Amino acid sequence: MIAAPQPELFAGLRADLAFIANWVTPGSRILDLGCGDGAMLEHLQTEKHCTGYGVEIDDTRIPRCVQRGVSVIQQDLEGGLAMFADDAFDTVLCLSALQMTKHVEGILRDIARVGREAIVSFPNFAHWPHRVSLLMGRMPISESLPYDWYDTPNLRCATISDFEQLAKDVGLEVMECVALKDDGSPVNFLPNWRGSLAVFRLRKKS
């Protein structure tokens, strides 16, 4: 388990992204899938001297990426990563984006192809407030799943155990798995019950 980051080191960076940034090796070549406004990639470029690209489909977020000095490609992840060669990147990031895609398995296989390592995060559907909501007959709404059932962009729901099995099926080895609270701090006890966000560090099986 790695230590939680110091707040001043990651000023302005979302708490879960600040934690995840600790797993990225300085000087790495990065591909950030679903990079949003480019905050993570900007941080890695500035603080860890990383290089690479972001991939984002949202028109409204592309200008902010450019303002941050992030090289961004506007593309839907469903279109695949054919433009990138095998092992083109040291680390592929897919942070709170994979659950918004239809073809999760195919995208994960592509991630395994183009990256030597990958860091993937997603809302943990087994988080205890989600379970309680379902017991009460309602779809869960929480900080990690902040949408009503009828307007959510999340197409796939998974637990930590679900994703671990899928990663193995597509040829990935789990190096580390951490469940985070909403404030970005790690959960050590009953992570699949108490963690709102699951974060996996993966590499190809040797």
C-alpha positions as CSV (number, residue, x, y, z in Angstrom):
1,M,0.0,0.0,0.0
2,I,1.4,3.4,-0.9
3,A,1.1,6.4,1.3
4,A,-1.6,9.0,0.7
5,P,-0.2,12.0,-1.1
6,Q,0.4,15.3,0.7
7,P,-2.3,17.8,-0.2
8,E,0.0,20.7,-1.1
9,L,1.9,18.6,-3.6
10,F,-1.3,18.1,-5.7
11,A,-3.0,21.4,-5.2
12,G,-6.0,21.7,-7.6
13,L,-5.8,18.0,-8.6
14,R,-8.9,15.8,-7.7
15,A,-8.2,13.7,-4.7
16,D,-8.4,10.3,-6.4
17,L,-6.1,11.5,-9.3
18,A,-3.6,12.7,-6.7
19,F,-3.4,9.3,-5.2
20,I,-3.1,7.6,-8.6
21,A,-0.4,9.9,-9.8
22,N,1.9,8.2,-7.2
23,W,1.9,5.1,-9.3
24,V,3.3,6.8,-12.4
25,T,7.0,6.6,-12.9
26,P,8.7,9.9,-13.7
27,G,9.6,10.3,-17.3
28,S,7.0,7.8,-18.5
29,R,5.2,8.0,-21.9
30,I,1.5,8.2,-21.0
31,L,-1.8,7.7,-22.8
32,D,-4.7,9.1,-20.9
33,L,-8.0,7.7,-22.2
34,G,-11.0,9.8,-21.4
35,C,-8.6,12.6,-20.2
36,G,-11.4,15.1,-19.5
37,D,-10.0,18.6,-19.1
38,G,-6.4,17.3,-19.1
39,A,-5.7,18.0,-15.4
40,M,-4.0,14.6,-14.8
41,L,-1.8,14.7,-17.8
42,E,-0.8,18.3,-17.2
43,H,0.2,17.4,-13.6
44,L,2.3,14.4,-14.9
45,Q,3.9,16.5,-17.5
46,T,4.8,19.3,-15.0
47,E,5.6,17.4,-11.9
48,K,6.9,14.1,-13.3
49,H,8.3,15.2,-16.7
50,C,6.1,12.6,-18.5
51,T,5.1,12.9,-22.2
52,G,2.1,11.5,-24.1
53,Y,-1.4,12.1,-25.3
54,G,-4.9,12.4,-24.0
55,V,-8.0,11.0,-25.8
56,E,-11.3,12.8,-25.2
57,I,-14.6,12.9,-27.1
58,D,-16.3,15.8,-25.3
59,D,-16.1,19.0,-27.4
60,T,-16.4,21.2,-24.3
61,R,-13.3,19.7,-22.7
62,I,-10.9,19.9,-25.7
63,P,-10.2,23.6,-25.4
64,R,-9.2,23.3,-21.7
65,C,-6.8,20.5,-22.6
66,V,-5.1,22.7,-25.2
67,Q,-4.9,25.6,-22.7
68,R,-3.1,23.2,-20.3
69,G,-0.6,22.3,-22.9
70,V,-1.9,18.7,-23.3
71,S,-1.7,17.0,-26.7
72,V,-5.3,15.7,-27.1
73,I,-6.9,13.6,-29.7
74,Q,-10.7,13.9,-30.1
75,Q,-12.0,10.4,-30.5
76,D,-14.5,8.0,-29.1
77,L,-12.9,5.1,-27.2
78,E,-15.3,2.8,-28.9
79,G,-13.3,3.4,-32.1
80,G,-10.4,1.6,-30.7
81,L,-6.7,2.4,-30.4
82,A,-5.5,1.2,-33.9
83,M,-3.5,4.4,-34.4
84,F,-1.1,3.4,-31.7
85,A,1.5,0.6,-32.0
86,D,2.0,-2.3,-29.6
87,D,3.8,-1.2,-26.4
88,A,3.8,2.5,-27.5
89,F,3.3,3.7,-24.0
90,D,4.8,3.0,-20.6
91,T,1.4,3.5,-18.9
92,V,-2.1,3.8,-20.1
93,L,-4.6,5.6,-17.9
94,C,-8.3,5.0,-18.0
95,L,-9.7,6.8,-15.0
96,S,-13.5,6.7,-14.4
97,A,-14.1,6.3,-18.1
98,L,-14.2,2.5,-18.8
99,Q,-17.7,2.1,-17.3
100,M,-19.0,4.7,-19.8
101,T,-18.2,2.4,-22.8
102,K,-20.2,-0.4,-24.4
103,H,-17.3,-2.7,-25.4
104,V,-15.4,-2.8,-22.1
105,E,-13.5,-6.1,-22.9
106,G,-12.4,-4.9,-26.3
107,I,-11.1,-1.6,-25.0
108,L,-9.3,-3.3,-22.1
109,R,-7.6,-5.7,-24.6
110,D,-6.5,-2.6,-26.6
111,I,-5.2,-1.0,-23.5
112,A,-3.1,-4.2,-22.8
113,R,-1.8,-4.1,-26.3
114,V,-0.6,-0.4,-26.5
115,G,0.7,-0.1,-22.9
116,R,3.3,-1.9,-20.8
117,E,1.3,-1.0,-17.7
118,A,-2.2,0.3,-17.2
119,I,-4.0,2.1,-14.4
120,V,-7.8,1.8,-14.5
121,S,-10.4,3.2,-12.1
122,F,-14.1,3.0,-11.9
123,P,-17.0,3.4,-9.4
124,N,-17.3,0.3,-7.2
125,F,-20.8,-0.9,-7.5
126,A,-20.4,-3.0,-4.3
127,H,-19.8,0.1,-2.1
128,W,-22.1,-0.3,0.9
129,P,-24.4,2.7,0.2
130,H,-25.1,1.3,-3.3
131,R,-26.0,-2.1,-1.7
132,V,-28.4,-0.4,0.7
133,S,-30.1,1.6,-2.1
134,L,-30.7,-1.6,-4.0
135,L,-32.1,-3.3,-0.9
136,M,-34.5,-0.4,-0.7
137,G,-35.5,-1.0,-4.3
138,R,-33.8,2.1,-5.8
139,M,-30.8,2.5,-8.1
140,P,-27.9,4.1,-6.1
141,I,-26.9,7.7,-6.3
142,S,-23.7,8.7,-4.7
143,E,-20.6,10.9,-5.1
144,S,-19.0,8.2,-7.3
145,L,-22.3,7.5,-9.2
146,P,-24.0,11.0,-9.2
147,Y,-26.7,10.3,-11.8
148,D,-30.3,9.2,-11.9
149,W,-30.8,5.8,-13.6
150,Y,-32.4,7.5,-16.7
151,D,-29.6,10.0,-17.5
152,T,-26.4,8.3,-16.4
153,P,-23.5,8.1,-18.8
154,N,-22.4,4.9,-17.0
155,L,-23.3,1.9,-19.2
156,R,-21.5,-0.8,-17.2
157,C,-21.5,-1.5,-13.4
158,A,-18.8,-3.5,-11.8
159,T,-17.4,-4.5,-8.5
160,I,-13.7,-5.0,-7.6
161,S,-14.1,-8.8,-7.9
162,D,-15.8,-8.5,-11.3
163,F,-13.0,-6.3,-12.8
164,E,-10.2,-8.5,-11.4
165,Q,-11.6,-11.5,-13.2
166,L,-12.0,-9.6,-16.5
167,A,-8.4,-8.3,-16.3
168,K,-7.2,-11.9,-15.9
169,D,-9.4,-13.0,-18.9
170,V,-7.8,-10.4,-21.2
171,G,-4.2,-11.3,-20.2
172,L,-3.5,-8.7,-17.5
173,E,-1.9,-9.3,-14.2
174,V,-3.1,-7.2,-11.2
175,M,0.0,-5.5,-9.6
176,E,-2.0,-3.5,-7.1
177,C,-5.6,-2.9,-6.3
178,V,-6.8,-0.1,-4.0
179,A,-10.2,1.0,-3.0
180,L,-10.5,4.7,-2.3
181,K,-13.0,6.7,-0.2
182,D,-14.6,9.8,-1.7
183,D,-11.8,11.9,-0.3
184,G,-9.2,9.9,-2.1
185,S,-7.8,8.1,0.9
186,P,-7.3,4.3,0.7
187,V,-9.5,1.7,2.4
188,N,-7.6,-1.0,4.2
189,F,-10.4,-2.9,5.8
190,L,-13.2,-4.5,3.7
191,P,-12.3,-2.6,0.6
192,N,-15.0,-4.1,-1.6
193,W,-17.6,-3.0,0.9
194,R,-16.2,0.4,2.0
195,G,-14.5,1.8,-1.1
196,S,-16.4,4.0,-3.5
197,L,-13.8,4.0,-6.2
198,A,-11.7,1.0,-7.4
199,V,-8.2,1.5,-8.8
200,F,-6.2,-1.2,-10.5
201,R,-2.6,-1.1,-11.5
202,L,-2.1,-3.7,-14.2
203,R,0.6,-5.2,-16.5
204,K,0.7,-7.9,-19.2
205,K,1.1,-11.4,-17.9
206,S,4.7,-12.6,-18.3
